[in-house]
Each structure stands twice: as structure tokens, then as C-alpha cells.
Amino acid sequence: MFTGIIESLGNLKETKRDGTNLHLKISSDISHELKVDQSVNHNGICLTVTEVQDGAHWVTAIDETLKRTNLGTLSPGDEINLERCLQMNGRFDGHIVQGHVDTTAVVERVEDKDGSWIYRFELGPSEEVMVEKGSVCINGVSLTCFDIFENFFSVGIIPYTFDHTNFRNLRKGSIVNIEFDIIGKYIKKLQTKPA
């Protein structure tokens, strides 16, 4: 489990195809501290560390992950938001993030608000629930959503988040990973369950 508070930015160094799998080599400030079998959130995707070497680590994404996320669109040099799993002896600063991406969204607009930024996203058809001022995880970042209309929603980004995540690289047309709030998903499931 994660909280959506980004710990480090990783740099994608290399990718290798192996059948339908994609292996990714990522260097970061925390790579040397990671261990094989450890779960790490990469752009909102929970992936298992398979190897650690020379200040970098390797993870593997299967075909199902590639179909539901933006991992397959990344190229060497791209930045990846990283977060290690939640320690139960610390503060819970974000919201409950599983690292299980539900869908992707496209950046529809970025507005510079002279000190902050408003990002507007377009979602494809989705049965998931979003509520005004509720939580959403975008590329692994815990954020509050607002201005929710049909398949569009917005989030506000403060300078710290802009400087310390890959939000600074997002432009109109960029694809991001979305994980809806797990509590909302469970409530919706209960409401749609046959009597």
C-alpha cells in the first residue's frame, strides 16, 4: 500500500522486451536502497523490483499492465514518480493508494496560475466514481479533484509538487495513469450489487 506522496524521481535508462513483458531499468536516489522482491510505486503502478545494480533497479511490466497504463509509451530519459510502500509507523499524508491503475487520462489543458497550475484531464468512458473534492491518484501522486464534468476533471498543483514530480513534464496530450479512490470503488460496488 502507498500514500501518493512521491519520494523520488527516477530516470528511465533502458527498456527490454521479453515476449509480452517489458523490463525497465530506472536510476534514482533511492535505487541503491531497494531490495529484490520489494514493491515500489512507479507512476502509480505497483511493480516488483527484480534486480538492483549500480544505482539503478529493474522492474517488469506484464502485458495487462502495459494495456492499462502509460508505461509502454515511455522512452529512455523520461522521468518516473517513485514511492516505496507505506511504513505503518509513520504519518499517512496522502490517501490509500494500492498501485493498481484503473485507466489512463489525457492532459486536456494546463493553466499557469502565477504560482500554481491547474491541470484538466479527459477520461475515457469509465464506470468508476469521482466526487468533487475527493481523492484521485495521478501518476502516483495523491491529489484532490474538482470541476468534474462528464469525462473531465481538474486538479491543482502547488510549486513543490510541480518541482518534485513529473507533473513538470506534462503537456497537452500527455497520457497519465489514474487510480480512483478505493473507498469510492467499494461503495459503488456495494450499490450496484444485485439484491
N, C-alpha and C positions, 0 to 999 in steps of 0.2 A: 504494500500500500504506500501511496505517496501523498503529498500535500499540495503540489502545484507551485512550490516555491523553488525556483531554479537555483541550482547550486554552482553550476559551471557551464561555460560554453565550450563545446567540443568542436574540433575541426575534422571534417571527413577527409581522410587521407587516401583511401583506396577502397574499391569495391571489387568483389569477385563473384561470378555466377557459378553455381553448382547445381545443375538441374533446374528446379524451380525455386531454389533457395538463393538468397542474396546475402553474402558475407560483407560486413562493413568494418573497416579499420578507422578508429576515431582517436585522435590525440586530444588530451585535455589536462587541466591542472590536477584532476582527481584520478586520472587513469592509473597512475602508479600505486594508488591506494586500493584499487579494486582487486577482487579475487574471482577466480573462475567459479562459476555457478551463481554468482551474485546477480540479483535483479536490479537493473538500472533503467530509469525512465529516459528515453531518447525521443525528444519532440512529442512527448505524451504517450509513447509506446513502451510498455514494459518488455525489455529484452534481456536475455541471459548472457552474461559475459562468458565467452568461450576461451579467450586467451588474453594474457597481459604481457606486453613486451615493449621495452624502450619508450616508456612514457605514452604508450597507446594501448588500446584494448580493442578486441574483436567481438562482434555480436552477429547473430544470424537471424534474418527475417524469412519466414516461410511465405509461400505464395498467397495464403489467406491474408497475412499481414500486409503484403505488398498491394493487394487489391483494395484494402480498406484505408490505406494511409498514403502519406506523401513520400515515403521512403524511396520508392522506385524512381521518383523524379529528381532526387538529389544527385549532385555531382561533386567530385573531389574539390575541396576548397569551401564547400558550403558549411555554415555553422549549424550546430545541433544543440538544442537545450538539453541539459543533463540534470538529473536529480537522483540521488541514491534513496533507497527506501526509508520510510519513516522509522525513527527510533522511538520506542514507547516511553522514553524518559525525558522527552522534550516537549516544547510548545507546539500546538497544532495551528500553524499560522495561515494555511490556505483553506482547502476543503478536502473531502475524501476523494482521492484520485486513484483509480485502480490501474491505470496504464493500459486500459482496454479501449482503444479508439473505436468510436461508433461510426464515424463518417468523416468526410473532408468537407471543407468550405473554401470558397474563393474570395479573396480580398476584392471588394467592390469599390471601396473608396478609402483614402487616408486623408484626414483633415489635420493640419497643423494648427493647434490652438494656442500658439505662442506660450509654450511652457508645458503643454501636454499634447497628446494626439488622440483623435477618435478614429477607430478602425471600424468600418462597416463590412460585414460579411454576408455572402449569399450562400445559403444552404440548398442542397438538392432536396428532393422530396424526402421527408422524414416523419416518422411517427413518434419520435421522441418528444419529450416535453421540455420547454424552456419557459421560465417565468420572469417577469420584469424584476430586476434587482436580484435575480437568482445567480447561482454559480455555473460557470462553464469552464472547461479546460481547453485551451487553445495552444497547440504545440507544446503541451506540458505545463503551461502557465495557468494558474488559478486566477480567474477574472470574474468580474460582475457584469452581467449582460443587461442591456437596456435597449429601448427603441425597437422592440420586437414586433415585426410586421410580416405576416406570411412566412416567406423563407429568408427574411433578412433580420439581422440583429447587429448591435453595435457594442463595443467595449471602449473604455477609456484607458490610456496608457500614460503613466507618470514617467518623468525622466529617468528614474532609477531603473525601472523595468525596461524602458527603451534601450538604455545603455548596457544592461546586463543580460539581455536575451536576444534571440534572433528576430524579434519584432522590428529591430532597426533595419533589417534587410528586406522586410515585406513591402511589396509594391502592389498596385492594382494588377489583378490576375494571378497573384501568388496563391498557391494551394497550401492550406493548413490542416492539421489534424484536430478533430473535435471529439471530446468525450463529454457527454451530457452528465448532469448530476445524478449519481447513483440513487439517491433518495427519491428524486423525482421519477426515475425509471421504475423503481419498485412500486411506488404509489400508482403510477399509470398501469402497470401490470396487474395490480390488485383490482383496479377499477374496470379493466377490460376482461377479467377472468369470468368465464361462464358460471352462472349460478348453479 
